[in-house]
């Protein structure tokens, strides 16, 4: 079993996602929803540079889920892009 708080260095883009999955799903770290906007993120970043980067991100998300006992596949990742497109449309 992987350590609780070590970031896996073999992930190029989704290491933070994998770590969070491990905290919540494997080690059952308690959490609480706080209804505050604490972070404002810019558009762009390593996962949005190109279509190839999006493919790598989704491949790593699928891998992170499988390594932490959550079934998913690449097809299940498609709806998140539809949701993002809708969010961008609503902002305009």
PDB file of N, CA, C and O in Angstrom, chain B, residues numbered from 101:
ATOM      1  N   UNK B 101       0.840  -1.187   0.000  1.00  0.00           N
ATOM      2  CA  UNK B 101       0.000   0.000   0.000  1.00  0.00           C
ATOM      3  C   UNK B 101       0.883   1.249   0.000  1.00  0.00           C
ATOM      4  O   UNK B 101       1.933   1.287   0.642  1.00  0.00           O
ATOM      5  N   UNK B 102       0.440   2.251  -0.724  1.00  0.00           N
ATOM      6  CA  UNK B 102       1.198   3.494  -0.801  1.00  0.00           C
ATOM      7  C   UNK B 102       1.112   4.254   0.511  1.00  0.00           C
ATOM      8  O   UNK B 102       0.163   4.099   1.279  1.00  0.00           O
ATOM      9  N   UNK B 103       2.111   5.070   0.747  1.00  0.00           N
ATOM     10  CA  UNK B 103       2.115   5.931   1.925  1.00  0.00           C
ATOM     11  C   UNK B 103       0.978   6.945   1.828  1.00  0.00           C
ATOM     12  O   UNK B 103       0.533   7.272   0.728  1.00  0.00           O
ATOM     13  N   UNK B 104       0.515   7.437   2.949  1.00  0.00           N
ATOM     14  CA  UNK B 104      -0.605   8.382   2.956  1.00  0.00           C
ATOM     15  C   UNK B 104      -0.287   9.678   2.237  1.00  0.00           C
ATOM     16  O   UNK B 104      -1.074  10.110   1.396  1.00  0.00           O
ATOM     17  N   UNK B 105       0.838  10.314   2.535  1.00  0.00           N
ATOM     18  CA  UNK B 105       1.047  11.672   2.051  1.00  0.00           C
ATOM     19  C   UNK B 105       2.183  11.887   1.093  1.00  0.00           C
ATOM     20  O   UNK B 105       2.669  13.013   0.979  1.00  0.00           O
ATOM     21  N   UNK B 106       2.632  10.869   0.398  1.00  0.00           N
ATOM     22  CA  UNK B 106       3.728  11.023  -0.550  1.00  0.00           C
ATOM     23  C   UNK B 106       3.150  11.207  -1.957  1.00  0.00           C
ATOM     24  O   UNK B 106       2.357  10.384  -2.416  1.00  0.00           O
ATOM     25  N   UNK B 107       3.547  12.284  -2.639  1.00  0.00           N
ATOM     26  CA  UNK B 107       3.098  12.501  -4.018  1.00  0.00           C
ATOM     27  C   UNK B 107       3.871  11.555  -4.924  1.00  0.00           C
ATOM     28  O   UNK B 107       5.096  11.466  -4.847  1.00  0.00           O
ATOM     29  N   UNK B 108       3.158  10.863  -5.766  1.00  0.00           N
ATOM     30  CA  UNK B 108       3.769   9.931  -6.703  1.00  0.00           C
ATOM     31  C   UNK B 108       4.434  10.706  -7.833  1.00  0.00           C
ATOM     32  O   UNK B 108       3.758  11.429  -8.564  1.00  0.00           O
ATOM     33  N   UNK B 109       5.723  10.569  -7.983  1.00  0.00           N
ATOM     34  CA  UNK B 109       6.475  11.347  -8.964  1.00  0.00           C
ATOM     35  C   UNK B 109       6.347  10.823 -10.388  1.00  0.00           C
ATOM     36  O   UNK B 109       6.811  11.475 -11.323  1.00  0.00           O
ATOM     37  N   UNK B 110       5.731   9.663 -10.572  1.00  0.00           N
ATOM     38  CA  UNK B 110       5.594   9.139 -11.927  1.00  0.00           C
ATOM     39  C   UNK B 110       4.335   9.644 -12.635  1.00  0.00           C
ATOM     40  O   UNK B 110       4.052   9.230 -13.759  1.00  0.00           O
ATOM     41  N   UNK B 111       3.589  10.523 -11.995  1.00  0.00           N
ATOM     42  CA  UNK B 111       2.477  11.214 -12.646  1.00  0.00           C
ATOM     43  C   UNK B 111       3.005  12.530 -13.198  1.00  0.00           C
ATOM     44  O   UNK B 111       3.674  13.278 -12.484  1.00  0.00           O
ATOM     45  N   UNK B 112       2.711  12.822 -14.466  1.00  0.00           N
ATOM     46  CA  UNK B 112       3.192  14.058 -15.070  1.00  0.00           C
ATOM     47  C   UNK B 112       2.271  15.235 -14.767  1.00  0.00           C
ATOM     48  O   UNK B 112       2.740  16.355 -14.560  1.00  0.00           O
ATOM     49  N   UNK B 113       0.952  14.983 -14.740  1.00  0.00           N
ATOM     50  CA  UNK B 113      -0.020  16.069 -14.581  1.00  0.00           C
ATOM     51  C   UNK B 113      -0.948  15.853 -13.392  1.00  0.00           C
ATOM     52  O   UNK B 113      -1.269  16.817 -12.697  1.00  0.00           O
ATOM     53  N   UNK B 114      -1.384  14.649 -13.135  1.00  0.00           N
ATOM     54  CA  UNK B 114      -2.464  14.383 -12.179  1.00  0.00           C
ATOM     55  C   UNK B 114      -1.983  13.880 -10.819  1.00  0.00           C
ATOM     56  O   UNK B 114      -2.718  13.158 -10.146  1.00  0.00           O
ATOM     57  N   UNK B 115      -0.779  14.238 -10.401  1.00  0.00           N
ATOM     58  CA  UNK B 115      -0.269  13.765  -9.106  1.00  0.00           C
ATOM     59  C   UNK B 115      -1.119  14.271  -7.953  1.00  0.00           C
ATOM     60  O   UNK B 115      -1.361  13.534  -6.997  1.00  0.00           O
ATOM     61  N   UNK B 116      -1.579  15.525  -8.027  1.00  0.00           N
ATOM     62  CA  UNK B 116      -2.419  16.068  -6.948  1.00  0.00           C
ATOM     63  C   UNK B 116      -3.764  15.353  -6.888  1.00  0.00           C
ATOM     64  O   UNK B 116      -4.295  15.111  -5.803  1.00  0.00           O
ATOM     65  N   UNK B 117      -4.315  15.016  -8.051  1.00  0.00           N
ATOM     66  CA  UNK B 117      -5.577  14.283  -8.108  1.00  0.00           C
ATOM     67  C   UNK B 117      -5.421  12.915  -7.457  1.00  0.00           C
ATOM     68  O   UNK B 117      -6.267  12.496  -6.666  1.00  0.00           O
ATOM     69  N   UNK B 118      -4.330  12.215  -7.794  1.00  0.00           N
ATOM     70  CA  UNK B 118      -4.096  10.887  -7.229  1.00  0.00           C
ATOM     71  C   UNK B 118      -3.930  10.964  -5.716  1.00  0.00           C
ATOM     72  O   UNK B 118      -4.462  10.125  -4.989  1.00  0.00           O
ATOM     73  N   UNK B 119      -3.196  11.965  -5.237  1.00  0.00           N
ATOM     74  CA  UNK B 119      -2.985  12.122  -3.795  1.00  0.00           C
ATOM     75  C   UNK B 119      -4.316  12.367  -3.080  1.00  0.00           C
ATOM     76  O   UNK B 119      -4.576  11.776  -2.032  1.00  0.00           O
ATOM     77  N   UNK B 120      -5.147  13.224  -3.637  1.00  0.00           N
ATOM     78  CA  UNK B 120      -6.451  13.504  -3.029  1.00  0.00           C
ATOM     79  C   UNK B 120      -7.324  12.253  -3.021  1.00  0.00           C
ATOM     80  O   UNK B 120      -7.982  11.971  -2.019  1.00  0.00           O
ATOM     81  N   UNK B 121      -7.343  11.499  -4.118  1.00  0.00           N
ATOM     82  CA  UNK B 121      -8.099  10.238  -4.167  1.00  0.00           C
ATOM     83  C   UNK B 121      -7.632   9.297  -3.056  1.00  0.00           C
ATOM     84  O   UNK B 121      -8.447   8.681  -2.368  1.00  0.00           O
ATOM     85  N   UNK B 122      -6.326   9.195  -2.890  1.00  0.00           N
ATOM     86  CA  UNK B 122      -5.768   8.310  -1.861  1.00  0.00           C
ATOM     87  C   UNK B 122      -6.168   8.774  -0.471  1.00  0.00           C
ATOM     88  O   UNK B 122      -6.554   7.959   0.367  1.00  0.00           O
ATOM     89  N   UNK B 123      -6.079  10.079  -0.214  1.00  0.00           N
ATOM     90  CA  UNK B 123      -6.494  10.608   1.093  1.00  0.00           C
ATOM     91  C   UNK B 123      -7.938  10.239   1.397  1.00  0.00           C
ATOM     92  O   UNK B 123      -8.249   9.762   2.489  1.00  0.00           O
ATOM     93  N   UNK B 124      -8.823  10.464   0.424  1.00  0.00           N
ATOM     94  CA  UNK B 124     -10.252  10.303   0.673  1.00  0.00           C
ATOM     95  C   UNK B 124     -10.730   8.861   0.589  1.00  0.00           C
ATOM     96  O   UNK B 124     -11.535   8.425   1.412  1.00  0.00           O
ATOM     97  N   UNK B 125     -10.237   8.113  -0.402  1.00  0.00           N
ATOM     98  CA  UNK B 125     -10.789   6.780  -0.643  1.00  0.00           C
ATOM     99  C   UNK B 125     -10.068   5.666   0.115  1.00  0.00           C
ATOM    100  O   UNK B 125     -10.707   4.727   0.590  1.00  0.00           O
ATOM    101  N   UNK B 126      -8.772   5.764   0.228  1.00  0.00           N
ATOM    102  CA  UNK B 126      -8.008   4.684   0.869  1.00  0.00           C
ATOM    103  C   UNK B 126      -7.842   4.932   2.367  1.00  0.00           C
ATOM    104  O   UNK B 126      -8.133   4.066   3.192  1.00  0.00           O
ATOM    105  N   UNK B 127      -7.370   6.128   2.694  1.00  0.00           N
ATOM    106  CA  UNK B 127      -7.035   6.417   4.087  1.00  0.00           C
ATOM    107  C   UNK B 127      -8.167   7.094   4.859  1.00  0.00           C
ATOM    108  O   UNK B 127      -8.033   7.372   6.050  1.00  0.00           O
ATOM    109  N   UNK B 128      -9.275   7.357   4.179  1.00  0.00           N
ATOM    110  CA  UNK B 128     -10.487   7.904   4.816  1.00  0.00           C
ATOM    111  C   UNK B 128     -10.195   9.162   5.645  1.00  0.00           C
ATOM    112  O   UNK B 128     -10.734   9.331   6.739  1.00  0.00           O
ATOM    113  N   UNK B 129      -9.343  10.035   5.117  1.00  0.00           N
ATOM    114  CA  UNK B 129      -9.046  11.298   5.802  1.00  0.00           C
ATOM    115  C   UNK B 129     -10.348  12.100   5.869  1.00  0.00           C
ATOM    116  O   UNK B 129     -10.981  12.323   4.837  1.00  0.00           O
ATOM    117  N   UNK B 130     -10.755  12.533   7.060  1.00  0.00           N
ATOM    118  CA  UNK B 130     -12.021  13.277   7.168  1.00  0.00           C
ATOM    119  C   UNK B 130     -11.910  14.629   6.464  1.00  0.00           C
ATOM    120  O   UNK B 130     -10.838  15.231   6.399  1.00  0.00           O
ATOM    121  N   UNK B 131     -13.033  15.082   5.947  1.00  0.00           N
ATOM    122  CA  UNK B 131     -13.070  16.372   5.271  1.00  0.00           C
ATOM    123  C   UNK B 131     -14.381  17.062   5.579  1.00  0.00           C
ATOM    124  O   UNK B 131     -15.331  16.432   6.042  1.00  0.00           O
ATOM    125  N   UNK B 132     -14.430  18.331   5.326  1.00  0.00           N
ATOM    126  CA  UNK B 132     -15.646  19.107   5.551  1.00  0.00           C
ATOM    127  C   UNK B 132     -15.765  20.144   4.450  1.00  0.00           C
ATOM    128  O   UNK B 132     -14.789  20.810   4.106  1.00  0.00           O
ATOM    129  N   UNK B 133     -16.949  20.279   3.905  1.00  0.00           N
ATOM    130  CA  UNK B 133     -17.220  21.273   2.872  1.00  0.00           C
ATOM    131  C   UNK B 133     -17.311  22.652   3.516  1.00  0.00           C
ATOM    132  O   UNK B 133     -18.033  22.840   4.496  1.00  0.00           O
ATOM    133  N   UNK B 134     -16.585  23.603   2.969  1.00  0.00           N
ATOM    134  CA  UNK B 134     -16.632  24.988   3.433  1.00  0.00           C
ATOM    135  C   UNK B 134     -17.102  25.839   2.263  1.00  0.00           C
ATOM    136  O   UNK B 134     -16.383  25.947   1.270  1.00  0.00           O
ATOM    137  N   UNK B 135     -18.276  26.444   2.343  1.00  0.00           N
ATOM    138  CA  UNK B 135     -18.836  27.169   1.197  1.00  0.00           C
ATOM    139  C   UNK B 135     -18.209  28.556   0.985  1.00  0.00           C
ATOM    140  O   UNK B 135     -18.911  29.567   1.009  1.00  0.00           O
ATOM    141  N   UNK B 136     -16.908  28.596   0.782  1.00  0.00           N
ATOM    142  CA  UNK B 136     -16.197  29.847   0.537  1.00  0.00           C
ATOM    143  C   UNK B 136     -15.346  29.714  -0.715  1.00  0.00           C
ATOM    144  O   UNK B 136     -14.799  28.646  -0.991  1.00  0.00           O
ATOM    145  N   UNK B 137     -15.236  30.791  -1.467  1.00  0.00           N
ATOM    146  CA  UNK B 137     -14.290  30.829  -2.581  1.00  0.00           C
ATOM    147  C   UNK B 137     -12.940  31.213  -2.008  1.00  0.00           C
ATOM    148  O   UNK B 137     -12.734  32.357  -1.605  1.00  0.00           O
ATOM    149  N   UNK B 138     -12.016  30.257  -1.970  1.00  0.00           N
ATOM    150  CA  UNK B 138     -10.703  30.509  -1.384  1.00  0.00           C
ATOM    151  C   UNK B 138      -9.601  30.601  -2.424  1.00  0.00           C
ATOM    152  O   UNK B 138      -8.519  31.110  -2.132  1.00  0.00           O
ATOM    153  N   UNK B 139      -9.856  30.118  -3.628  1.00  0.00           N
ATOM    154  CA  UNK B 139      -8.839  30.096  -4.667  1.00  0.00           C
ATOM    155  C   UNK B 139      -9.466  30.576  -5.965  1.00  0.00           C
ATOM    156  O   UNK B 139     -10.576  30.176  -6.316  1.00  0.00           O
ATOM    157  N   UNK B 140      -8.755  31.426  -6.665  1.00  0.00           N
ATOM    158  CA  UNK B 140      -9.170  31.814  -8.010  1.00  0.00           C
ATOM    159  C   UNK B 140      -8.100  31.298  -8.959  1.00  0.00           C
ATOM    160  O   UNK B 140      -6.945  31.721  -8.898  1.00  0.00           O
ATOM    161  N   UNK B 141      -8.489  30.391  -9.829  1.00  0.00           N
ATOM    162  CA  UNK B 141      -7.528  29.758 -10.722  1.00  0.00           C
ATOM    163  C   UNK B 141      -7.580  30.417 -12.095  1.00  0.00           C
ATOM    164  O   UNK B 141      -8.642  30.811 -12.578  1.00  0.00           O
ATOM    165  N   UNK B 142      -6.414  30.524 -12.704  1.00  0.00           N
ATOM    166  CA  UNK B 142      -6.325  31.050 -14.060  1.00  0.00           C
ATOM    167  C   UNK B 142      -6.635  29.949 -15.057  1.00  0.00           C
ATOM    168  O   UNK B 142      -6.515  28.764 -14.744  1.00  0.00           O
ATOM    169  N   UNK B 143      -7.031  30.339 -16.247  1.00  0.00           N
ATOM    170  CA  UNK B 143      -7.173  29.374 -17.327  1.00  0.00           C
ATOM    171  C   UNK B 143      -5.783  28.956 -17.774  1.00  0.00           C
ATOM    172  O   UNK B 143      -4.817  29.700 -17.608  1.00  0.00           O
ATOM    173  N   UNK B 144      -5.689  27.780 -18.332  1.00  0.00           N
ATOM    174  CA  UNK B 144      -4.399  27.304 -18.822  1.00  0.00           C
ATOM    175  C   UNK B 144      -3.788  26.316 -17.864  1.00  0.00           C
ATOM    176  O   UNK B 144      -4.498  25.670 -17.093  1.00  0.00           O
ATOM    177  N   UNK B 145      -2.489  26.194 -17.905  1.00  0.00           N
ATOM    178  CA  UNK B 145      -1.781  25.250 -17.057  1.00  0.00           C
ATOM    179  C   UNK B 145      -1.351  24.029 -17.837  1.00  0.00           C
ATOM    180  O   UNK B 145      -1.672  23.880 -19.016  1.00  0.00           O
ATOM    181  N   UNK B 146      -0.628  23.166 -17.173  1.00  0.00           N
ATOM    182  CA  UNK B 146      -0.042  21.993 -17.837  1.00  0.00           C
ATOM    183  C   UNK B 146      -1.096  21.071 -18.434  1.00  0.00           C
ATOM    184  O   UNK B 146      -0.849  20.443 -19.464  1.00  0.00           O
ATOM    185  N   UNK B 147      -2.254  20.980 -17.815  1.00  0.00           N
ATOM    186  CA  UNK B 147      -3.267  20.054 -18.320  1.00  0.00           C
ATOM    187  C   UNK B 147      -4.062  20.635 -19.479  1.00  0.00           C
ATOM    188  O   UNK B 147      -4.852  19.916 -20.091  1.00  0.00           O
ATOM    189  N   UNK B 148      -3.882  21.906 -19.800  1.00  0.00           N
ATOM    190  CA  UNK B 148      -4.660  22.548 -20.859  1.00  0.00           C
ATOM    191  C   UNK B 148      -3.814  23.083 -22.001  1.00  0.00           C
ATOM    192  O   UNK B 148      -4.333  23.800 -22.856  1.00  0.00           O
ATOM    193  N   UNK B 149      -2.531  22.758 -22.042  1.00  0.00           N
ATOM    194  CA  UNK B 149      -1.662  23.289 -23.085  1.00  0.00           C
ATOM    195  C   UNK B 149      -2.018  22.763 -24.475  1.00  0.00           C
ATOM    196  O   UNK B 149      -1.972  23.514 -25.449  1.00  0.00           O
ATOM    197  N   UNK B 150      -2.366  21.508 -24.574  1.00  0.00           N
ATOM    198  CA  UNK B 150      -2.658  20.920 -25.878  1.00  0.00           C
ATOM    199  C   UNK B 150      -3.609  19.742 -25.710  1.00  0.00           C
ATOM    200  O   UNK B 150      -3.890  19.309 -24.592  1.00  0.00           O
ATOM    201  N   UNK B 151      -4.094  19.236 -26.823  1.00  0.00           N
ATOM    202  CA  UNK B 151      -4.946  18.041 -26.766  1.00  0.00           C
ATOM    203  C   UNK B 151      -4.169  16.847 -26.234  1.00  0.00           C
ATOM    204  O   UNK B 151      -4.719  15.995 -25.536  1.00  0.00           O
ATOM    205  N   UNK B 152      -2.883  16.793 -26.569  1.00  0.00           N
ATOM    206  CA  UNK B 152      -2.042  15.705 -26.052  1.00  0.00           C
ATOM    207  C   UNK B 152      -1.949  15.739 -24.540  1.00  0.00           C
ATOM    208  O   UNK B 152      -1.972  14.696 -23.886  1.00  0.00           O
ATOM    209  N   UNK B 153      -1.841  16.961 -23.973  1.00  0.00           N
ATOM    210  CA  UNK B 153      -1.795  17.087 -22.516  1.00  0.00           C
ATOM    211  C   UNK B 153      -3.117  16.677 -21.880  1.00  0.00           C
ATOM    212  O   UNK B 153      -3.126  16.074 -20.807  1.00  0.00           O
ATOM    213  N   UNK B 154      -4.227  16.995 -22.529  1.00  0.00           N
ATOM    214  CA  UNK B 154      -5.532  16.569 -22.011  1.00  0.00           C
ATOM    215  C   UNK B 154      -5.637  15.041 -22.020  1.00  0.00           C
ATOM    216  O   UNK B 154      -6.194  14.439 -21.103  1.00  0.00           O
ATOM    217  N   UNK B 155      -5.092  14.428 -23.075  1.00  0.00           N
ATOM    218  CA  UNK B 155      -5.097  12.973 -23.148  1.00  0.00           C
ATOM    219  C   UNK B 155      -4.265  12.380 -22.002  1.00  0.00           C
ATOM    220  O   UNK B 155      -4.698  11.434 -21.343  1.00  0.00           O
ATOM    221  N   UNK B 156      -3.075  12.937 -21.770  1.00  0.00           N
ATOM    222  CA  UNK B 156      -2.213  12.457 -20.678  1.00  0.00           C
ATOM    223  C   UNK B 156      -2.921  12.634 -19.343  1.00  0.00           C
ATOM    224  O   UNK B 156      -2.897  11.731 -18.507  1.00  0.00           O
ATOM    225  N   UNK B 157      -3.551  13.787 -19.133  1.00  0.00           N
ATOM    226  CA  UNK B 157      -4.290  14.037 -17.894  1.00  0.00           C
ATOM    227  C   UNK B 157      -5.366  12.985 -17.689  1.00  0.00           C
ATOM    228  O   UNK B 157      -5.452  12.395 -16.612  1.00  0.00           O
ATOM    229  N   UNK B 158      -6.180  12.741 -18.692  1.00  0.00           N
ATOM    230  CA  UNK B 158      -7.265  11.773 -18.546  1.00  0.00           C
ATOM    231  C   UNK B 158      -6.741  10.358 -18.347  1.00  0.00           C
ATOM    232  O   UNK B 158      -7.318   9.584 -17.584  1.00  0.00           O
ATOM    233  N   UNK B 159      -5.663  10.020 -19.020  1.00  0.00           N
ATOM    234  CA  UNK B 159      -5.042   8.706 -18.826  1.00  0.00           C
ATOM    235  C   UNK B 159      -4.555   8.562 -17.381  1.00  0.00           C
ATOM    236  O   UNK B 159      -4.711   7.505 -16.770  1.00  0.00           O
ATOM    237  N   UNK B 160      -3.962   9.635 -16.840  1.00  0.00           N
ATOM    238  CA  UNK B 160      -3.479   9.593 -15.458  1.00  0.00           C
ATOM    239  C   UNK B 160      -4.638   9.580 -14.462  1.00  0.00           C
ATOM    240  O   UNK B 160      -4.531   8.942 -13.415  1.00  0.00           O
ATOM    241  N   UNK B 161      -5.728  10.256 -14.758  1.00  0.00           N
ATOM    242  CA  UNK B 161      -6.903  10.227 -13.879  1.00  0.00           C
ATOM    243  C   UNK B 161      -7.463   8.809 -13.819  1.00  0.00           C
ATOM    244  O   UNK B 161      -7.789   8.308 -12.743  1.00  0.00           O
ATOM    245  N   UNK B 162      -7.574   8.172 -14.973  1.00  0.00           N
ATOM    246  CA  UNK B 162      -8.060   6.784 -15.004  1.00  0.00           C
ATOM    247  C   UNK B 162      -7.124   5.887 -14.200  1.00  0.00           C
ATOM    248  O   UNK B 162      -7.580   5.050 -13.420  1.00  0.00           O
ATOM    249  N   UNK B 163      -5.832   6.060 -14.387  1.00  0.00           N
ATOM    250  CA  UNK B 163      -4.843   5.264 -13.638  1.00  0.00           C
ATOM    251  C   UNK B 163      -4.950   5.509 -12.138  1.00  0.00           C
ATOM    252  O   UNK B 163      -4.916   4.563 -11.350  1.00  0.00           O
ATOM    253  N   UNK B 164      -5.079   6.777 -11.736  1.00  0.00           N
ATOM    254  CA  UNK B 164      -5.188   7.115 -10.309  1.00  0.00           C
ATOM    255  C   UNK B 164      -6.429   6.483  -9.695  1.00  0.00           C
ATOM    256  O   UNK B 164      -6.385   5.969  -8.577  1.00  0.00           O
ATOM    257  N   UNK B 165      -7.528   6.523 -10.427  1.00  0.00           N
ATOM    258  CA  UNK B 165      -8.758   5.907  -9.912  1.00  0.00           C
ATOM    259  C   UNK B 165      -8.581   4.404  -9.760  1.00  0.00           C
ATOM    260  O   UNK B 165      -8.937   3.836  -8.728  1.00  0.00           O
ATOM    261  N   UNK B 166      -8.038   3.768 -10.770  1.00  0.00           N
ATOM    262  CA  UNK B 166      -7.856   2.312 -10.700  1.00  0.00           C
ATOM    263  C   UNK B 166      -6.905   1.914  -9.580  1.00  0.00           C
ATOM    264  O   UNK B 166      -7.141   0.928  -8.882  1.00  0.00           O
ATOM    265  N   UNK B 167      -5.818   2.686  -9.405  1.00  0.00           N
ATOM    266  CA  UNK B 167      -4.873   2.366  -8.335  1.00  0.00           C
ATOM    267  C   UNK B 167      -5.487   2.540  -6.955  1.00  0.00           C
ATOM    268  O   UNK B 167      -4.995   1.978  -5.976  1.00  0.00           O
ATOM    269  N   UNK B 168      -6.557   3.314  -6.876  1.00  0.00           N
ATOM    270  CA  UNK B 168      -7.210   3.557  -5.594  1.00  0.00           C
ATOM    271  C   UNK B 168      -8.582   2.901  -5.501  1.00  0.00           C
ATOM    272  O   UNK B 168      -9.412   3.298  -4.684  1.00  0.00           O
ATOM    273  N   UNK B 169      -8.815   1.898  -6.338  1.00  0.00           N
ATOM    274  CA  UNK B 169     -10.013   1.079  -6.230  1.00  0.00           C
ATOM    275  C   UNK B 169     -11.287   1.698  -6.770  1.00  0.00           C
ATOM    276  O   UNK B 169     -12.377   1.309  -6.350  1.00  0.00           O
ATOM    277  N   UNK B 170     -11.185   2.646  -7.686  1.00  0.00           N
ATOM    278  CA  UNK B 170     -12.369   3.284  -8.278  1.00  0.00           C
ATOM    279  C   UNK B 170     -12.386   2.920  -9.752  1.00  0.00           C
ATOM    280  O   UNK B 170     -11.415   3.169 -10.467  1.00  0.00           O
ATOM    281  N   UNK B 171     -13.490   2.331 -10.214  1.00  0.00           N
ATOM    282  CA  UNK B 171     -13.553   1.973 -11.622  1.00  0.00           C
ATOM    283  C   UNK B 171     -13.914   3.197 -12.448  1.00  0.00           C
ATOM    284  O   UNK B 171     -14.842   3.933 -12.114  1.00  0.00           O
ATOM    285  N   UNK B 172     -13.183   3.404 -13.517  1.00  0.00           N
ATOM    286  CA  UNK B 172     -13.510   4.409 -14.521  1.00  0.00           C
ATOM    287  C   UNK B 172     -12.808   4.014 -15.804  1.00  0.00           C
ATOM    288  O   UNK B 172     -12.028   3.062 -15.835  1.00  0.00           O
ATOM    289  N   UNK B 173     -13.095   4.756 -16.859  1.00  0.00           N
ATOM    290  CA  UNK B 173     -12.381   4.575 -18.119  1.00  0.00           C
ATOM    291  C   UNK B 173     -12.375   5.910 -18.865  1.00  0.00           C
ATOM    292  O   UNK B 173     -12.969   6.885 -18.404  1.00  0.00           O
ATOM    293  N   UNK B 174     -11.708   5.951 -20.011  1.00  0.00           N
ATOM    294  CA  UNK B 174     -11.561   7.200 -20.746  1.00  0.00           C
ATOM    295  C   UNK B 174     -12.916   7.771 -21.182  1.00  0.00           C
ATOM    296  O   UNK B 174     -13.088   8.989 -21.216  1.00  0.00           O
ATOM    297  N   UNK B 175     -13.853   6.925 -21.505  1.00  0.00           N
ATOM    298  CA  UNK B 175     -15.171   7.401 -21.950  1.00  0.00           C
ATOM    299  C   UNK B 175     -15.884   8.140 -20.821  1.00  0.00           C
ATOM    300  O   UNK B 175     -16.600   9.106 -21.083  1.00  0.00           O
ATOM    301  N   UNK B 176     -15.705   7.711 -19.578  1.00  0.00           N
ATOM    302  CA  UNK B 176     -16.332   8.377 -18.437  1.00  0.00           C
ATOM    303  C   UNK B 176     -15.757   9.776 -18.208  1.00  0.00           C
ATOM    304  O   UNK B 176     -16.357  10.575 -17.489  1.00  0.00           O
ATOM    305  N   UNK B 177     -14.608  10.081 -18.805  1.00  0.00           N
ATOM    306  CA  UNK B 177     -13.982  11.394 -18.623  1.00  0.00           C
ATOM    307  C   UNK B 177     -14.590  12.457 -19.544  1.00  0.00           C
ATOM    308  O   UNK B 177     -14.436  13.650 -19.281  1.00  0.00           O
ATOM    309  N   UNK B 178     -15.266  12.055 -20.601  1.00  0.00           N
ATOM    310  CA  UNK B 178     -15.806  12.998 -21.590  1.00  0.00           C
ATOM    311  C   UNK B 178     -16.801  13.993 -20.995  1.00  0.00           C
ATOM    312  O   UNK B 178     -16.714  15.176 -21.326  1.00  0.00           O
ATOM    313  N   UNK B 179     -17.740  13.588 -20.137  1.00  0.00           N
ATOM    314  CA  UNK B 179     -18.719  14.561 -19.624  1.00  0.00           C
ATOM    315  C   UNK B 179     -18.106  15.770 -18.919  1.00  0.00           C
ATOM    316  O   UNK B 179     -18.714  16.841 -18.925  1.00  0.00           O
ATOM    317  N   UNK B 180     -16.933  15.639 -18.316  1.00  0.00           N
ATOM    318  CA  UNK B 180     -16.357  16.801 -17.631  1.00  0.00           C
ATOM    319  C   UNK B 180     -16.038  17.909 -18.614  1.00  0.00           C
ATOM    320  O   UNK B 180     -16.088  19.083 -18.248  1.00  0.00           O
ATOM    321  N   UNK B 181     -15.708  17.564 -19.867  1.00  0.00           N
ATOM    322  CA  UNK B 181     -15.449  18.603 -20.867  1.00  0.00           C
ATOM    323  C   UNK B 181     -16.733  19.259 -21.324  1.00  0.00           C
ATOM    324  O   UNK B 181     -16.756  20.454 -21.616  1.00  0.00           O
ATOM    325  N   UNK B 182     -17.802  18.485 -21.388  1.00  0.00           N
ATOM    326  CA  UNK B 182     -19.105  19.076 -21.726  1.00  0.00           C
ATOM    327  C   UNK B 182     -19.541  20.061 -20.640  1.00  0.00           C
ATOM    328  O   UNK B 182     -20.084  21.124 -20.942  1.00  0.00           O
ATOM    329  N   UNK B 183     -19.301  19.707 -19.383  1.00  0.00           N
ATOM    330  CA  UNK B 183     -19.640  20.585 -18.261  1.00  0.00           C
ATOM    331  C   UNK B 183     -18.802  21.858 -18.317  1.00  0.00           C
ATOM    332  O   UNK B 183     -19.323  22.952 -18.094  1.00  0.00           O
ATOM    333  N   UNK B 184     -17.513  21.727 -18.612  1.00  0.00           N
ATOM    334  CA  UNK B 184     -16.647  22.906 -18.707  1.00  0.00           C
ATOM    335  C   UNK B 184     -17.095  23.831 -19.834  1.00  0.00           C
ATOM    336  O   UNK B 184     -17.073  25.052 -19.682  1.00  0.00           O
ATOM    337  N   UNK B 185     -17.502  23.251 -20.967  1.00  0.00           N
ATOM    338  CA  UNK B 185     -17.980  24.077 -22.075  1.00  0.00           C
ATOM    339  C   UNK B 185     -19.230  24.841 -21.662  1.00  0.00           C
ATOM    340  O   UNK B 185     -19.374  26.017 -21.993  1.00  0.00           O
ATOM    341  N   UNK B 186     -20.127  24.189 -20.946  1.00  0.00           N
ATOM    342  CA  UNK B 186     -21.343  24.843 -20.468  1.00  0.00           C
ATOM    343  C   UNK B 186     -21.003  25.969 -19.499  1.00  0.00           C
ATOM    344  O   UNK B 186     -21.611  27.038 -19.554  1.00  0.00           O
ATOM    345  N   UNK B 187     -20.036  25.737 -18.611  1.00  0.00           N
ATOM    346  CA  UNK B 187     -19.622  26.776 -17.649  1.00  0.00           C
ATOM    347  C   UNK B 187     -19.039  27.985 -18.370  1.00  0.00           C
ATOM    348  O   UNK B 187     -19.333  29.122 -18.001  1.00  0.00           O
ATOM    349  N   UNK B 188     -18.223  27.761 -19.386  1.00  0.00           N
ATOM    350  CA  UNK B 188     -17.655  28.877 -20.155  1.00  0.00           C
ATOM    351  C   UNK B 188     -18.752  29.637 -20.889  1.00  0.00           C
ATOM    352  O   UNK B 188     -18.708  30.865 -20.961  1.00  0.00           O
ATOM    353  N   UNK B 189     -19.722  28.935 -21.427  1.00  0.00           N
ATOM    354  CA  UNK B 189     -20.851  29.574 -22.111  1.00  0.00           C
ATOM    355  C   UNK B 189     -21.653  30.437 -21.148  1.00  0.00           C
ATOM    356  O   UNK B 189     -22.082  31.533 -21.510  1.00  0.00           O
ATOM    357  N   UNK B 190     -21.861  29.954 -19.920  1.00  0.00           N
ATOM    358  CA  UNK B 190     -22.631  30.726 -18.925  1.00  0.00           C
ATOM    359  C   UNK B 190     -21.902  31.998 -18.519  1.00  0.00           C
ATOM    360  O   UNK B 190     -22.550  33.005 -18.234  1.00  0.00           O
ATOM    361  N   UNK B 191     -20.562  31.980 -18.484  1.00  0.00           N
ATOM    362  CA  UNK B 191     -19.784  33.173 -18.092  1.00  0.00           C
ATOM    363  C   UNK B 191     -19.928  34.281 -19.117  1.00  0.00           C
ATOM    364  O   UNK B 191     -19.906  35.461 -18.765  1.00  0.00           O
ATOM    365  N   UNK B 192     -20.076  33.912 -20.392  1.00  0.00           N
ATOM    366  CA  UNK B 192     -20.192  34.918 -21.446  1.00  0.00           C
ATOM    367  C   UNK B 192     -21.571  35.459 -21.439  1.00  0.00           C
ATOM    368  O   UNK B 192     -21.898  36.326 -22.249  1.00  0.00           O
TER     369      UNK B 192
END
